[in-house]
Amino acid sequence: MPKDGPSAGVAIATALVSLLTGKLVKYNVAMTGEITLKGKVLPVGGIKEKILAASRAGIKEVILPEKNEKDLEELPPHIKKQLKFVFIKTLTKF
């Protein structure tokens, strides 16, 4: 059975931390990744499509699971040049 929605785990957790701490998240950052209860960030699918959509929306920085780094090979070079990529293993890294 395919899963729907877990790739928003990092974004949801980040939003909750932002709310609790009062520290705002930059407006031009996109993020994706499934998280475990211990904070480990798991890879997700559809990276190419998510990054292309982020680029069209004017995003400048994308936070991705470390294990999805290989998926950047599918991207056109001009897209890779215009975005900053941050790869994370755990939710505590950034």
Secondary structure, DSSP 8 states (H G I E B T S, - for coil): ----SGGGHHHHHHHHHHHHH-----TTEEE--EE-TT-BEE--S-HHHHHHHHHHTT--EEEEEGGGGGGGGGS-HHHHHHSEEEEESBTT--
